[in-house]
Amino acid sequence: TTSPAKAIMNPDLELQQYLFDLQGYLVLEKALTPQEVSTLNALLDRQQLPDPDQGNRFGSAPRKSASGFLDWGQAFCELLDHSAIMPILRFRLGDCFRLDRLYGMCMTEGMQRGQLHSDYGTSSITSGAQPGQRYHAPPTEMLQGFVVVAWNLADAGPEYGVFCCVPGSHKSAYKMPQRVQDDLENSPCVLVPEAPAGSAILFTESLTHGTTAWRGQHQRRALLYKYSVSHLVWINERVQPPADFELTPRQKQLLADPGDPHRFFPSLFEGFDE
């Protein structure tokens, strides 16, 4: 068989790879079928999602519980290595990556926006970058290796609000000006992409991103799965397999302990049934 490195890339994947690298994010519309969206929403309906006054997150792991919302139904487990996202994750994370953490988000009409932020890169709170000065990251600083997949279970986008970002900011050598943070709704560099129910938004954690105010009359629902290169971790705790649902070998590998790629952590694209 032809190795991935020598194979001719699918034109659609080639474009997605380019756009992800250029923008720092990618929207995959119709990543889920209407039946998959319906099943996931029905499972969420059985849970007591948080009251808006108590925050907008639910089903977190590993901090809040061992397995988070993976314990709520097999359909949540199937998203771990869903066929729509695995080729895109491979662009940014290579063949060896793992699930670092997960949580869900819900919002109701009138809930206010969050802060623009990035967990890595020039505009992260830990970078030490100064406004207006070109930033040179030290060799010890991590700039990439983490990607978020946000599964949208309700329509979102400019009409309703929700995910927003500054495209290309993951490559910026200058810290985001405070004026963008203060008035993100009117800033021309801040984008709110169309994200209908069933779509998945993938973005690197070094992209400056956030959540706008929610204007939709329906409830915003999203499931966030956060992946990292196999030897990188955000927290020294692990998402545990669900107690009552069976995982495939590849899904189990996604929940494995960190390890050096290929040496102590195998490729997710060789030896596993996809």
Backbone bond lengths (Angstrom), bond angles and torsions (degrees), N, CA, C in turn:
res aa  C-N    CA-C-N  psi(-1)  N-CA   C-N-CA  omega(-1)  CA-C   N-CA-C  phi
1 T - - - 1.466 - - 1.522 110.40 -
2 T 1.295 116.78 153.71 1.457 121.50 179.65 1.520 109.96 -79.20
3 S 1.325 117.67 132.66 1.461 121.09 -179.93 1.514 109.50 -69.59
4 P 1.365 117.93 154.13 1.466 120.68 179.21 1.520 112.23 -55.81
5 A 1.339 117.07 -34.27 1.459 119.96 -177.70 1.528 111.52 -67.91
6 K 1.346 116.83 -29.44 1.458 120.34 -176.79 1.528 112.70 -99.16
7 A 1.305 116.38 -12.44 1.463 119.64 -177.63 1.527 110.55 -69.67
8 I 1.321 116.38 151.40 1.456 120.92 174.55 1.519 108.05 -77.66
9 M 1.335 116.34 123.70 1.462 120.12 -174.60 1.525 111.25 -70.22
10 N 1.315 115.80 138.54 1.453 121.93 172.62 1.534 108.88 -55.66
11 P 1.345 119.49 130.23 1.475 120.81 -177.84 1.519 113.50 -55.80
12 D 1.337 117.25 -36.99 1.462 119.64 179.28 1.522 110.74 -66.69
13 L 1.339 116.33 -42.22 1.458 119.81 178.68 1.525 111.02 -66.55
14 E 1.323 116.17 -36.41 1.465 119.98 178.34 1.526 110.17 -61.09
15 L 1.340 117.22 -42.76 1.459 121.20 178.94 1.525 110.11 -66.33
16 Q 1.333 117.42 -43.50 1.454 120.53 179.15 1.522 111.47 -61.85
17 Q 1.324 116.54 -40.89 1.458 120.90 177.79 1.532 110.34 -60.11
18 Y 1.328 116.08 -45.75 1.462 121.14 179.64 1.527 111.37 -61.81
19 L 1.325 116.37 -47.77 1.463 120.31 -177.56 1.516 112.26 -65.79
20 F 1.332 116.75 -39.13 1.462 119.86 178.66 1.530 109.32 -63.78
21 D 1.318 116.98 -44.96 1.462 120.59 -179.91 1.520 111.01 -64.27
22 L 1.331 116.44 -39.39 1.461 121.67 -177.58 1.521 112.27 -71.97
23 Q 1.330 116.33 -47.65 1.468 121.86 -172.17 1.518 113.75 -91.28
24 G 1.335 116.31 -30.41 1.465 120.17 -173.83 1.509 112.24 89.51
25 Y 1.320 117.69 -0.75 1.467 122.14 177.95 1.520 108.78 -151.65
26 L 1.323 115.07 165.86 1.459 121.52 178.46 1.519 108.51 -152.63
27 V 1.317 117.70 136.15 1.462 122.35 175.60 1.522 108.85 -105.85
28 L 1.318 116.82 123.07 1.458 122.65 176.03 1.524 108.00 -105.06
29 E 1.317 117.43 102.14 1.461 120.05 178.32 1.524 109.99 -77.28
30 K 1.322 116.09 149.19 1.465 123.76 -179.98 1.532 111.53 57.46
31 A 1.327 115.80 32.91 1.463 119.19 174.94 1.522 110.57 -67.12
32 L 1.328 116.39 -30.70 1.457 122.63 175.68 1.519 109.39 -112.23
33 T 1.312 116.72 146.05 1.459 120.95 174.80 1.532 108.96 -77.07
34 P 1.325 118.10 159.64 1.470 119.95 174.98 1.531 112.40 -54.91
35 Q 1.339 117.14 -35.48 1.464 120.14 178.90 1.523 111.07 -66.75
36 E 1.326 117.69 -40.06 1.464 120.41 177.58 1.526 110.84 -63.94
37 V 1.324 116.87 -42.36 1.465 120.76 178.41 1.521 110.26 -62.54
38 S 1.326 116.48 -44.51 1.462 121.21 -179.62 1.523 111.32 -62.14
39 T 1.328 117.00 -43.28 1.464 121.28 -179.86 1.518 111.20 -62.58
40 L 1.333 117.12 -45.97 1.464 121.08 -179.27 1.530 111.02 -64.63
41 N 1.329 117.40 -42.03 1.466 120.08 178.89 1.525 111.33 -65.51
42 A 1.337 117.27 -37.73 1.465 120.19 178.13 1.523 111.00 -63.64
43 L 1.328 116.59 -38.70 1.458 120.38 177.61 1.532 110.97 -66.86
44 L 1.324 116.73 -37.48 1.465 119.53 177.33 1.526 111.32 -68.56
45 D 1.328 116.55 -33.07 1.459 120.08 179.16 1.530 111.95 -61.20
46 R 1.322 116.91 -25.10 1.458 120.61 179.59 1.532 112.45 -78.59
47 Q 1.322 116.42 -13.51 1.458 120.97 -177.23 1.527 110.38 -96.57
48 Q 1.300 114.90 160.52 1.458 120.30 173.72 1.520 108.03 -92.35
49 L 1.338 116.10 89.48 1.452 119.44 177.91 1.523 109.65 -69.75
50 P 1.318 117.59 153.66 1.465 120.16 -172.53 1.515 113.38 -64.28
51 D 1.331 115.07 145.99 1.450 120.83 170.89 1.526 108.00 -67.08
52 P 1.329 118.18 142.27 1.468 119.84 -179.11 1.523 113.81 -51.51
53 D 1.325 117.53 -32.47 1.458 120.80 -179.33 1.525 112.41 -71.60
54 Q 1.318 117.28 -14.12 1.462 121.17 -177.66 1.526 112.34 -104.24
55 G 1.325 117.91 11.33 1.454 121.19 -179.97 1.508 111.43 108.28
56 N 1.316 115.35 173.28 1.462 119.16 -173.77 1.524 113.52 -117.16
57 R 1.333 118.87 13.51 1.459 120.89 -179.89 1.524 111.40 -108.77
58 F 1.324 114.62 151.43 1.460 120.07 177.31 1.524 109.45 -150.20
59 G 1.319 116.10 159.32 1.459 122.38 172.02 1.507 115.19 61.10
60 S 1.331 118.39 32.52 1.459 121.43 -175.47 1.526 112.51 -72.85
61 A 1.321 115.18 147.47 1.465 122.54 171.63 1.544 106.76 -151.38
62 P 1.350 117.45 142.43 1.464 125.81 10.49 1.512 115.33 -93.69
63 R 1.315 120.43 -8.39 1.461 120.58 -172.24 1.530 114.26 -62.48
64 K 1.332 117.25 -48.61 1.460 120.55 -175.52 1.525 112.50 -81.00
65 S 1.323 116.69 -36.83 1.464 120.34 178.15 1.516 108.20 -152.35
66 A 1.310 116.89 169.95 1.457 120.69 -175.59 1.521 112.54 -68.25
67 S 1.345 116.23 -42.55 1.457 120.58 -174.27 1.521 113.53 -117.35
68 G 1.316 118.30 -8.85 1.454 121.05 -179.68 1.514 111.88 58.12
69 F 1.326 116.32 -142.94 1.464 119.37 -175.62 1.530 113.15 -73.27
70 L 1.325 119.03 -3.09 1.467 119.51 172.87 1.525 110.88 -61.78
71 D 1.327 116.70 -23.94 1.461 121.24 177.83 1.528 112.80 -77.12
72 W 1.320 118.28 -4.62 1.461 121.00 -173.01 1.525 113.60 -93.52
73 G 1.329 117.71 -8.93 1.461 118.21 179.07 1.515 112.14 165.04
74 Q 1.325 115.31 151.91 1.457 121.13 -179.43 1.528 111.97 -59.94
75 A 1.330 116.54 -31.70 1.470 120.19 -177.22 1.524 111.86 -61.16
76 F 1.333 117.98 -31.68 1.463 120.59 177.88 1.528 110.53 -69.91
77 C 1.325 115.96 -34.74 1.465 120.80 178.64 1.523 110.96 -68.16
78 E 1.335 116.72 -34.89 1.458 120.13 -178.17 1.530 112.06 -66.50
79 L 1.316 117.28 -20.35 1.458 119.75 178.41 1.524 112.56 -75.46
80 L 1.324 117.61 -17.46 1.465 121.41 -176.23 1.520 112.05 -53.67
81 D 1.328 116.70 -46.16 1.465 120.78 -179.76 1.525 110.42 -128.67
82 H 1.303 116.14 42.09 1.457 121.64 -179.19 1.534 109.73 -55.73
83 S 1.317 116.09 140.13 1.463 121.17 -175.16 1.528 113.30 -61.64
84 A 1.338 117.37 -23.27 1.467 119.80 -178.74 1.523 112.46 -71.83
85 I 1.323 117.33 -27.23 1.471 119.43 -172.55 1.522 114.57 -104.98
86 M 1.339 117.79 -23.18 1.459 118.98 -172.60 1.531 113.51 -60.12
87 P 1.341 120.16 -42.89 1.473 118.27 178.35 1.531 112.64 -63.70
88 I 1.338 117.16 -32.93 1.467 120.51 -179.08 1.522 110.06 -73.34
89 L 1.331 117.56 -42.23 1.459 120.38 176.49 1.522 111.03 -59.67
90 R 1.314 115.43 -34.97 1.468 120.03 -179.46 1.524 111.59 -62.72
91 F 1.361 117.36 -32.56 1.461 120.61 177.81 1.524 111.27 -55.59
92 R 1.331 115.42 -47.02 1.463 120.69 -169.88 1.519 113.29 -94.51
93 L 1.336 117.35 -26.98 1.462 120.24 -171.03 1.519 113.67 -115.19
94 G 1.313 117.83 -4.97 1.452 120.30 -178.65 1.516 112.00 78.72
95 D 1.322 116.75 -159.30 1.463 121.85 -175.96 1.528 113.33 -86.43
96 C 1.320 116.87 -15.46 1.472 120.67 -173.06 1.522 109.92 -122.48
97 F 1.317 116.75 103.59 1.454 120.91 177.24 1.518 109.70 -145.79
98 R 1.310 115.83 167.61 1.464 121.41 -174.50 1.522 109.47 -141.55
99 L 1.343 116.02 162.01 1.460 121.02 174.36 1.520 108.67 -82.33
100 D 1.311 116.96 119.66 1.460 120.75 -177.87 1.523 112.24 -88.89
101 R 1.329 117.29 -38.39 1.468 121.10 -179.82 1.519 108.72 -167.88
102 L 1.341 115.28 170.62 1.462 120.37 178.79 1.521 109.87 -156.98
103 Y 1.315 115.08 157.40 1.461 121.90 171.86 1.521 108.62 -167.52
104 G 1.329 116.25 164.33 1.447 121.54 176.15 1.515 110.45 -108.77
105 M 1.344 116.10 160.38 1.462 121.28 177.33 1.523 109.22 -132.98
106 C 1.322 115.94 136.11 1.467 121.18 174.40 1.516 108.56 -134.29
107 M 1.326 115.88 147.32 1.456 121.62 179.43 1.515 108.81 -143.91
108 T 1.323 116.00 147.73 1.455 121.78 175.03 1.521 109.36 -118.16
109 E 1.310 116.10 163.39 1.460 121.88 -174.27 1.528 111.51 -51.55
110 G 1.327 115.19 130.90 1.455 120.90 177.26 1.519 114.86 96.59
111 M 1.335 117.94 -10.62 1.467 119.20 178.07 1.518 109.48 -66.50
112 Q 1.337 115.72 138.06 1.451 121.31 -172.62 1.529 112.54 -82.83
113 R 1.290 115.12 165.04 1.456 121.88 -176.45 1.525 111.75 -72.94
114 G 1.326 113.76 163.80 1.451 120.18 172.16 1.520 110.07 -98.54
115 Q 1.338 116.17 -167.20 1.449 121.62 -179.08 1.525 110.98 -96.22
116 L 1.322 115.92 143.30 1.450 119.47 169.37 1.523 108.57 -66.90
117 H 1.314 117.01 138.20 1.460 119.57 -177.56 1.528 109.88 -160.67
118 S 1.302 116.07 164.92 1.456 122.56 167.18 1.516 106.55 -140.62
119 D 1.317 116.11 143.92 1.458 119.87 -178.59 1.522 111.97 -84.16
120 Y 1.333 116.71 -19.70 1.456 121.40 179.91 1.526 108.29 -140.14
121 G 1.303 117.08 167.12 1.449 120.61 178.15 1.518 113.15 92.38
122 T 1.324 115.49 -174.02 1.460 122.30 -171.80 1.520 112.90 -58.48
123 S 1.333 118.30 -41.00 1.468 121.15 -174.60 1.521 113.83 -90.67
124 S 1.322 117.90 7.02 1.472 119.16 177.00 1.526 109.95 -70.42
125 I 1.318 116.55 155.55 1.474 120.34 -176.46 1.527 111.83 -69.69
126 T 1.321 117.28 -15.57 1.461 120.03 -177.45 1.526 113.26 -100.39
127 S 1.336 118.29 -1.92 1.467 119.63 -173.87 1.522 113.39 -73.13
128 G 1.323 117.02 -32.61 1.458 120.37 -175.95 1.519 113.62 80.35
129 A 1.331 117.28 7.63 1.463 120.82 179.43 1.520 110.64 -64.22
130 Q 1.331 116.56 143.47 1.454 122.22 -179.50 1.526 110.36 -105.30
131 P 1.347 118.15 141.91 1.467 120.70 -178.67 1.523 111.98 -55.34
132 G 1.325 115.54 133.62 1.457 120.38 175.25 1.507 116.00 78.61
133 Q 1.334 118.18 -1.77 1.458 121.16 -179.79 1.528 110.19 -111.68
134 R 1.324 115.77 134.82 1.453 119.29 179.69 1.522 109.74 -63.69
135 Y 1.318 115.62 133.53 1.461 121.17 -174.76 1.520 111.11 -103.87
136 H 1.299 115.79 129.46 1.451 122.01 175.64 1.522 107.65 -112.73
137 A 1.315 116.50 108.73 1.462 120.46 -176.94 1.529 110.71 -67.12
138 P 1.328 117.66 134.05 1.463 119.82 176.13 1.524 110.31 -69.53
139 P 1.321 117.73 158.00 1.470 119.92 -177.52 1.521 113.77 -63.85
140 T 1.318 116.66 -17.74 1.464 119.92 -179.66 1.526 112.23 -84.33
141 E 1.329 117.96 -8.38 1.469 120.22 -175.17 1.519 111.21 -89.44
142 M 1.312 115.29 134.69 1.457 121.16 179.02 1.530 109.62 -85.75
143 L 1.335 116.90 125.73 1.450 121.15 -177.65 1.518 112.83 -111.80
144 Q 1.315 117.51 -16.60 1.454 120.69 -179.43 1.527 109.08 -155.01
145 G 1.319 115.51 177.43 1.456 119.83 -178.84 1.512 113.28 116.44
146 F 1.351 117.53 -1.46 1.456 121.92 177.67 1.534 108.95 -126.65
147 V 1.333 116.42 132.44 1.469 122.02 178.94 1.525 108.79 -134.49
148 V 1.313 115.85 136.31 1.466 122.86 178.14 1.523 109.19 -102.99
149 V 1.321 116.15 137.56 1.464 121.85 169.43 1.526 107.13 -113.22
150 A 1.323 116.51 115.95 1.464 122.01 178.52 1.522 108.47 -106.71
151 W 1.336 115.98 108.34 1.467 121.80 178.34 1.528 108.55 -85.55
152 N 1.329 116.28 122.34 1.462 120.55 -178.64 1.525 110.29 -94.10
153 L 1.335 115.53 119.56 1.461 120.88 -179.93 1.526 111.78 -101.88
154 A 1.334 116.41 4.94 1.466 122.31 175.64 1.521 107.43 -147.68
155 D 1.325 116.73 154.13 1.458 120.31 -179.65 1.523 110.64 -60.50
156 A 1.340 115.53 134.10 1.459 121.92 176.60 1.525 107.67 -140.42
157 G 1.338 116.52 166.89 1.452 120.31 -179.55 1.512 111.71 144.77
158 P 1.325 118.82 -168.48 1.466 121.45 -175.89 1.520 114.19 -55.69
159 E 1.342 117.10 -32.84 1.467 120.10 -177.94 1.523 111.92 -70.30
160 Y 1.334 116.50 -33.47 1.462 120.97 -174.04 1.528 112.78 -108.78
161 G 1.324 116.39 -32.37 1.459 120.23 -174.73 1.510 110.57 109.80
162 V 1.286 115.64 -164.16 1.471 128.23 174.73 1.523 111.37 106.35
163 F 1.354 119.32 -132.15 1.465 121.94 -172.01 1.531 111.19 -56.97
164 C 1.326 114.80 133.71 1.458 120.86 174.03 1.521 108.24 -138.93
165 C 1.315 116.52 160.91 1.458 119.52 -178.97 1.522 110.22 -160.48
166 V 1.318 115.29 168.48 1.458 122.54 171.82 1.523 106.28 -107.68
167 P 1.338 118.66 97.97 1.462 120.76 -175.77 1.531 112.01 -55.86
168 G 1.321 115.76 136.32 1.455 121.01 178.76 1.508 115.24 83.05
169 S 1.325 117.89 -6.11 1.468 120.75 -175.53 1.524 112.94 -67.04
170 H 1.332 117.27 -18.34 1.467 119.76 178.53 1.530 112.02 -67.07
171 K 1.331 116.24 -14.25 1.465 120.57 179.75 1.526 112.67 -107.89
172 S 1.312 117.86 1.04 1.463 120.56 -175.16 1.530 111.55 -72.40
173 A 1.312 115.64 141.56 1.466 121.91 175.57 1.520 111.19 -97.70
174 Y 1.348 116.37 5.53 1.461 120.75 179.87 1.522 110.37 -123.32
175 K 1.299 116.18 141.32 1.456 122.38 -179.78 1.526 110.39 -67.81
176 M 1.325 116.33 141.58 1.461 120.47 179.16 1.526 110.36 -60.25
177 P 1.343 119.22 127.80 1.461 121.27 177.78 1.535 111.62 -61.44
178 Q 1.294 116.83 144.91 1.456 121.68 -178.83 1.519 111.63 -61.86
179 R 1.322 117.75 -29.15 1.471 120.81 -178.14 1.532 110.68 -63.63
180 V 1.335 118.32 -29.02 1.463 120.85 176.02 1.527 109.74 -68.09
181 Q 1.325 116.19 -43.42 1.465 121.26 177.75 1.521 110.76 -61.76
182 D 1.324 116.99 -42.54 1.461 121.04 -174.01 1.530 112.82 -69.30
183 D 1.324 117.75 -27.71 1.457 120.17 -175.57 1.521 109.75 -140.40
184 L 1.327 115.88 55.71 1.461 119.83 -174.66 1.527 112.31 -63.84
185 E 1.352 116.74 -29.13 1.468 119.57 -178.41 1.533 111.79 -62.93
186 N 1.320 117.17 -28.96 1.465 121.17 -176.82 1.525 112.82 -110.27
187 S 1.301 116.50 8.48 1.458 119.57 -179.45 1.530 109.74 -84.83
188 P 1.336 118.45 126.13 1.470 120.31 -177.50 1.527 113.72 -67.74
189 C 1.343 117.81 -15.68 1.458 119.01 -178.52 1.530 112.57 -89.42
190 V 1.339 117.41 -7.56 1.462 121.19 -179.31 1.527 109.42 -95.39
191 L 1.316 116.25 127.50 1.460 122.29 -176.05 1.523 110.83 -115.46
192 V 1.330 116.07 138.25 1.463 122.21 170.00 1.519 106.80 -113.85
193 P 1.340 118.65 103.30 1.463 119.97 -176.02 1.519 112.37 -76.89
194 E 1.320 115.29 154.35 1.461 120.50 172.00 1.526 108.60 -65.58
195 A 1.328 116.28 131.19 1.467 120.41 -178.34 1.528 108.87 -144.82
196 P 1.329 117.60 76.89 1.466 120.61 -178.91 1.521 111.75 -66.34
197 A 1.316 115.37 162.76 1.466 120.45 177.21 1.522 109.61 -54.53
198 G 1.317 115.60 134.04 1.454 120.36 -178.05 1.514 113.65 97.71
199 S 1.336 116.71 -9.24 1.463 119.93 178.98 1.524 110.25 -87.44
200 A 1.325 114.72 160.44 1.457 121.64 174.65 1.519 108.07 -125.09
201 I 1.334 115.74 132.44 1.461 121.04 173.90 1.524 107.09 -105.30
202 L 1.324 116.67 122.22 1.451 121.64 175.67 1.522 108.06 -109.56
203 F 1.328 117.32 135.36 1.461 119.83 179.02 1.518 110.60 -152.04
204 T 1.319 115.01 149.72 1.441 120.62 176.03 1.526 109.58 -78.01
205 E 1.325 116.56 144.46 1.466 120.74 -177.16 1.525 112.40 -70.36
206 S 1.333 118.16 -10.23 1.461 119.83 175.59 1.529 111.86 -87.49
207 L 1.324 116.96 -4.72 1.461 122.00 172.85 1.518 109.07 -74.05
208 T 1.337 117.34 135.34 1.459 120.06 174.32 1.527 108.20 -73.15
209 H 1.327 115.99 120.56 1.461 120.34 -173.09 1.523 109.83 -146.78
210 G 1.322 115.99 170.81 1.457 120.50 179.33 1.516 110.85 -175.20
211 T 1.306 115.60 -163.90 1.466 122.87 -178.71 1.514 108.96 -129.38
212 T 1.325 116.78 126.26 1.460 119.97 177.25 1.534 109.87 -81.54
213 A 1.334 115.79 172.40 1.464 120.42 173.17 1.530 108.96 -61.09
214 W 1.329 115.95 149.41 1.469 120.78 -178.00 1.525 109.35 -98.89
215 R 1.336 115.96 119.74 1.466 121.70 -177.90 1.524 112.40 -107.58
216 G 1.321 117.20 -4.92 1.453 119.73 -178.30 1.523 112.65 -71.47
217 Q 1.315 116.74 144.30 1.465 120.39 175.71 1.526 110.86 -76.68
218 H 1.316 117.24 -19.76 1.458 121.05 175.19 1.530 109.28 -89.39
219 Q 1.303 116.14 166.00 1.459 121.24 -179.17 1.522 110.92 -81.07
220 R 1.305 115.97 132.38 1.461 119.82 173.24 1.525 108.31 -76.94
221 R 1.330 115.85 133.11 1.463 121.31 176.35 1.524 108.76 -136.44
222 A 1.314 116.09 129.41 1.461 120.99 177.20 1.514 108.88 -146.56
223 L 1.324 116.05 147.99 1.458 123.15 177.45 1.519 107.46 -116.60
224 L 1.331 116.74 123.41 1.457 121.23 -176.59 1.526 110.20 -109.61
225 Y 1.330 114.75 119.87 1.460 122.62 175.27 1.529 106.66 -110.35
226 K 1.338 117.15 125.13 1.457 120.52 -175.12 1.529 109.88 -113.29
227 Y 1.326 114.97 118.57 1.461 121.98 -174.61 1.527 110.30 -109.88
228 S 1.331 115.41 151.99 1.459 120.53 176.69 1.517 110.04 -139.94
229 V 1.343 115.88 155.83 1.456 119.98 170.99 1.530 107.48 -53.81
230 S 1.317 117.60 145.48 1.466 121.90 -165.03 1.520 114.92 -57.00
231 H 1.322 119.24 -27.40 1.468 119.54 -177.62 1.527 112.94 -97.25
232 L 1.345 117.98 3.25 1.458 121.65 179.32 1.525 110.52 -104.91
233 V 1.328 115.92 144.28 1.471 120.52 177.27 1.518 109.27 -138.28
234 W 1.319 114.93 149.63 1.460 121.08 175.00 1.523 110.96 -94.84
235 I 1.325 116.03 -30.66 1.461 121.47 -176.50 1.528 108.36 -144.34
236 N 1.336 115.70 151.22 1.470 119.31 -176.40 1.525 112.18 -87.97
237 E 1.321 116.37 39.88 1.458 123.18 173.42 1.526 107.15 -133.10
238 R 1.323 116.81 161.59 1.455 120.38 -174.23 1.526 111.35 -124.93
239 V 1.322 116.20 144.24 1.461 121.34 169.14 1.528 107.19 -70.52
240 Q 1.324 116.51 129.44 1.457 121.61 -178.09 1.528 111.18 -98.31
241 P 1.333 117.65 151.67 1.468 119.80 176.27 1.523 110.99 -60.06
242 P 1.323 117.88 147.33 1.468 120.05 178.29 1.516 111.36 -64.85
243 A 1.315 115.64 151.73 1.466 120.28 -175.65 1.522 112.62 -74.59
244 D 1.318 117.84 -34.23 1.463 120.30 -168.44 1.525 115.04 -113.42
245 F 1.339 117.45 5.71 1.455 119.62 -177.01 1.520 109.51 -129.71
246 E 1.328 115.28 138.71 1.460 120.80 -176.22 1.536 110.34 -85.02
247 L 1.321 115.34 136.75 1.457 121.43 176.82 1.523 110.12 -104.29
248 T 1.318 116.34 151.11 1.458 120.82 173.71 1.532 108.08 -74.94
249 P 1.334 117.48 164.24 1.469 119.29 177.67 1.528 112.99 -55.17
250 R 1.330 117.48 -39.89 1.469 118.58 -179.70 1.519 111.62 -69.72
251 Q 1.317 117.43 -37.65 1.464 120.31 176.47 1.528 110.73 -64.16
252 K 1.308 116.85 -38.45 1.470 120.38 176.14 1.523 110.97 -63.19
253 Q 1.342 115.77 -39.24 1.462 119.45 179.11 1.525 111.26 -64.61
254 L 1.320 117.32 -33.36 1.466 120.89 177.60 1.531 111.78 -64.97
255 L 1.326 117.11 -21.54 1.470 120.93 178.67 1.526 111.93 -101.89
256 A 1.333 116.82 9.74 1.462 120.66 -178.23 1.527 111.13 -72.99
257 D 1.335 115.60 163.84 1.459 120.90 176.80 1.522 110.13 -64.80
258 P 1.335 117.57 156.01 1.464 120.81 179.14 1.525 111.47 -60.77
259 G 1.320 115.09 152.50 1.453 120.68 177.59 1.505 111.08 -166.68
260 D 1.316 116.41 156.50 1.449 122.14 178.85 1.528 109.70 -59.49
261 P 1.373 118.20 130.07 1.462 120.50 -178.06 1.524 112.77 -54.40
262 H 1.318 115.22 132.27 1.464 125.02 177.58 1.534 113.09 72.14
263 R 1.320 118.30 -32.89 1.457 120.03 179.83 1.533 111.01 -78.54
264 F 1.337 116.12 -52.25 1.461 121.08 -179.12 1.523 113.08 -119.91
265 F 1.319 116.56 -0.67 1.463 121.47 179.46 1.529 106.45 -138.44
266 P 1.348 118.28 114.37 1.472 120.67 -172.91 1.520 112.90 -74.48
267 S 1.317 115.16 163.66 1.452 121.89 174.23 1.530 109.52 -63.66
268 L 1.323 115.30 138.80 1.461 120.99 176.21 1.521 112.29 -83.11
269 F 1.323 116.75 -0.69 1.454 121.64 -175.37 1.523 112.76 -117.14
270 E 1.305 117.38 7.94 1.460 122.62 177.52 1.519 108.90 -133.23
271 G 1.324 116.30 126.73 1.458 119.72 176.22 1.509 114.90 84.96
272 F 1.333 117.64 1.79 1.463 121.66 178.18 1.527 108.37 -117.24
273 D 1.322 116.62 138.41 1.460 120.35 172.79 1.514 108.11 -73.74
274 E 1.336 116.26 126.60 1.466 119.14 -178.92 1.512 109.19 -92.18
